[in-house]
């Protein structure tokens, strides 16, 4: 008689499902974009070099937001019909402390826009630093673009992905700056498309410390409020007690004055009675005699 051996099937492991929506949002994404094709207000045609700045929002609801990923695309096009030339281009990602920032300061709103260079026909880049303001360059990509004389668009494309892992501890400005130096020409068209996306995570240890500080500050404020209320109640009680004592003293003085007046009235009555009695006695003696 043969015995059948039953083998236990291997266990199956199912992956842990992802819960959506998550109970705690661990990442926040911010975006910035600019698009003008073609654009006449980007820069005047006769300018030799110019700059453009695009701000990327920094989360203001996070405690010490940490920039973990940044991706940007710059697409710059030019169409020139009367001559050939070159464009020297530099894309930079900059992190700058907001001037005058502090624990109670608010971030200053800096409008996105463009600005011509120091010199309309000069050679070189516009100023790239801020006076006495901490500035950190996260990336800098230089390039030289050949511009052919044609009726078609010549495009320059810059795409970068960064893993900076930078914690923001004070009010700051994150922005992409584009510097362009090229031969000026009145017969030129330009186009510009920029897209920037950033990923932020919250400093959990910093958040715990921040929450503990907030709780301690709330407890201190509550204790100070309780002390102030107790002092106010004590002062009011002392004031009421002083008023009561003053009222009691006044009542006692009035009572003493009333008693003195009653005594005086009694003495006056007795004196009047004595005079009346003497007057009657004198009248009786006169009548009998």
C-alpha positions in Angstrom: 0.0 0.0 0.0 1.6 3.3 -1.1 1.4 6.4 1.1 0.7 9.7 -0.6 2.9 12.6 0.7 1.1 15.9 0.6 3.4 18.9 0.2 2.5 22.3 1.7 2.2 24.9 -1.0 4.7 27.7 -0.7 3.2 30.8 1.0 2.4 33.7 -1.3 3.5 37.2 -0.3 1.2 40.0 -1.4 2.8 43.4 -1.6 1.6 45.9 0.9 -1.0 48.1 -0.8 -0.4 51.9 -1.0 -3.0 53.9 0.9 -4.6 56.8 -0.9 -5.1 59.5 0.0 -2.1 59.3 2.4 -2.6 60.2 6.0 0.4 62.4 5.9 1.7 64.3 2.8 5.4 63.8 2.8 6.2 65.7 -0.4 5.1 69.0 -1.9 5.6 70.0 -5.5 5.9 73.6 -6.8 6.0 74.8 -10.4 6.9 77.9 -12.4 6.6 78.5 -16.1 7.0 81.2 -18.7 6.1 81.1 -22.4 6.1 83.7 -25.1 6.4 82.6 -28.8 7.3 85.0 -30.3 7.7 87.8 -27.9 8.4 91.4 -28.6 8.5 92.5 -24.9 11.2 90.1 -23.9 14.0 92.5 -24.8 14.6 95.3 -27.2 16.0 94.2 -30.5 19.0 96.6 -30.4 20.2 95.3 -27.0 23.3 93.2 -27.0 22.7 91.3 -23.8 19.8 90.8 -21.4 18.7 88.7 -18.4 15.5 87.0 -17.4 14.5 85.7 -13.9 11.7 83.2 -13.0 10.8 82.6 -9.4 10.0 79.1 -8.1 7.6 79.0 -5.1 9.0 77.8 -1.8 6.3 76.1 0.5 5.4 78.5 3.3 3.4 75.9 5.3 6.4 73.6 5.8 8.8 73.7 8.7 12.3 74.0 7.2 11.4 72.7 3.7 14.1 70.6 2.1 14.6 70.9 -1.7 15.3 67.3 -2.8 14.7 67.5 -6.6 14.6 70.2 -9.2 14.0 69.9 -12.9 14.0 72.6 -15.5 13.7 73.1 -19.3 14.8 76.3 -21.1 13.9 76.6 -24.8 15.2 79.8 -26.4 14.6 80.5 -30.0 15.8 83.3 -32.3 15.2 84.1 -35.9 17.4 86.6 -37.6 17.2 87.5 -41.3 19.9 90.0 -42.0 23.1 88.5 -40.7 24.6 85.5 -38.8 25.8 85.7 -35.2 26.2 83.8 -32.0 24.4 83.8 -28.7 26.3 83.1 -25.5 23.8 81.7 -23.0 24.0 80.7 -19.3 21.2 79.1 -17.3 21.6 79.3 -13.5 19.5 78.1 -10.6 20.0 80.5 -7.7 19.0 80.4 -4.0 19.1 83.8 -2.4 18.2 84.9 1.1 15.5 87.5 1.2 17.1 90.8 2.2 16.1 91.8 5.8 14.6 88.4 6.5 14.3 87.2 10.1 12.0 85.3 12.4 9.3 87.9 12.0 10.0 88.9 8.4 7.8 88.0 5.5 9.2 86.9 2.1 9.4 89.8 -0.4 7.4 89.2 -3.5 9.8 89.6 -6.5 8.1 89.8 -9.8 9.3 87.6 -12.7 10.7 89.6 -15.6 13.6 90.6 -17.7 16.1 93.4 -17.6 18.6 94.7 -20.1 22.3 94.5 -19.4 24.4 97.3 -18.0 25.4 98.4 -21.4 23.1 98.0 -24.4 25.8 96.9 -26.8 28.3 95.7 -24.3 30.0 92.3 -24.2 29.6 90.0 -21.2 27.0 89.1 -18.7 24.8 91.2 -16.6 25.7 91.3 -12.8 25.3 87.8 -11.3 25.6 88.5 -7.6 23.6 90.4 -5.0 25.5 92.8 -2.8 25.9 91.6 0.8 23.1 89.0 0.4 23.9 85.3 0.9 23.5 83.5 -2.5 24.0 79.9 -3.5 24.3 78.8 -7.1 22.8 75.3 -7.4 23.7 74.9 -11.1 25.2 76.9 -13.9 25.0 75.7 -17.5 26.9 77.8 -20.2 26.4 77.4 -23.9 27.2 79.0 -27.2 24.5 78.9 -29.9 25.2 79.6 -33.6 22.5 81.8 -35.2 22.2 81.3 -39.0 20.7 83.8 -41.3 17.4 82.2 -42.2 13.7 82.6 -42.1 13.4 79.6 -39.7 13.7 79.5 -35.9 17.0 78.4 -34.4 16.4 76.9 -31.0 18.6 76.3 -27.9 17.4 73.7 -25.5 18.7 73.2 -21.9 17.2 70.4 -19.7 18.7 69.7 -16.3 17.8 67.5 -13.3 19.2 68.3 -9.9 19.3 66.5 -6.6 20.4 69.4 -4.2 19.0 68.2 -0.8 19.1 71.8 0.7 17.2 72.7 3.8 15.7 76.2 3.9 15.9 77.7 7.4 15.2 81.4 6.6 13.1 83.4 4.1 14.7 82.8 0.7 14.1 83.1 -3.0 14.6 80.2 -5.4 14.8 81.3 -9.0 16.1 80.5 -12.5 18.2 83.1 -14.2 18.9 83.3 -17.9 21.8 85.4 -19.2 22.0 86.0 -23.0 24.7 87.9 -24.8 24.4 88.2 -28.6 25.0 90.5 -31.5 22.3 93.2 -31.6 20.1 93.4 -34.6 16.9 95.3 -35.4 15.7 92.5 -37.5 15.4 89.7 -35.0 12.6 87.7 -33.3 12.9 85.8 -30.1 10.9 83.2 -28.2 11.3 81.8 -24.7 9.8 78.9 -22.9 10.8 78.0 -19.4 9.4 75.3 -17.1 10.7 74.5 -13.6 9.4 72.0 -11.1 10.7 71.4 -7.6 10.1 68.7 -5.0 10.1 69.5 -1.3 10.0 67.4 1.9 9.5 68.6 5.5 12.3 68.3 8.1 10.5 65.9 10.5 13.0 66.4 13.3 12.8 70.1 12.8 9.0 70.0 12.8 9.0 68.0 16.1 11.3 70.6 17.7 9.2 73.4 16.2 6.0 71.9 17.6 7.7 71.4 21.0 8.8 75.1 21.0 5.3 76.2 20.0 3.7 74.1 22.8 6.2 75.5 25.3 5.5 79.0 24.1 1.8 78.4 24.4 2.2 77.1 27.9 4.4 80.0 28.9 1.8 82.5 27.4 -1.0 80.7 29.2 0.9 80.7 32.5 1.7 84.4 32.1 -2.0 85.1 31.3 -3.0 83.2 34.4 -0.6 85.2 36.5 -1.8 88.5 35.1 -5.5 87.5 35.7 -4.7 86.4 39.3 -2.9 89.7 39.9 -5.8 91.6 38.4 -8.3 89.7 40.6 -6.1 90.4 43.6 -5.9 94.1 42.9 -9.7 94.2 42.4 -10.3 92.3 45.7 -7.9 94.7 47.5 -9.7 97.7 45.9 -13.1 96.3 47.0 -11.7 95.7 50.5 -10.3 99.2 50.7 -13.7 100.6 49.6 -15.5 98.5 52.2 -13.1 99.6 55.0 -13.6 103.2 54.0 -17.4 102.8 54.0 -17.2 101.1 57.4 -15.1 104.0 58.8 -17.5 106.6 57.3 -20.5 104.7 58.8 -18.8 104.6 62.2 -18.1 108.3 62.1 -21.7 109.1 61.2 -22.8 106.8 64.0 -20.6 108.6 66.5 -21.8 112.0 65.2 -25.4 110.9 65.6 -24.7 109.7 69.1 -23.0 113.0 70.0 -26.0 114.9 68.5 -28.4 112.7 70.5 -26.5 113.5 73.7 -26.5 117.2 72.9 -30.2 117.1 72.2 -30.8 115.3 75.5 -28.8 117.9 77.5 -30.6 120.7 75.7 -34.0 119.1 76.6 -33.0 118.6 80.2 -31.8 122.2 80.4 -35.1 123.4 78.9 -37.1 121.3 81.3 -35.1 122.8 84.2 -35.8 126.3 83.1 -39.5 125.5 82.6 -39.7 124.1 86.1 -38.0 127.1 87.6 -40.4 129.4 85.7 -43.4 127.5 87.1 -42.0 127.6 90.6 -41.4 131.3 90.4 -44.9 131.9 89.1 -46.5 129.8 91.9 -44.5 131.8 94.5 -45.6 135.0 93.0 -49.3 134.0 93.0 -49.2 132.8 96.7 -47.5 135.8 98.1 
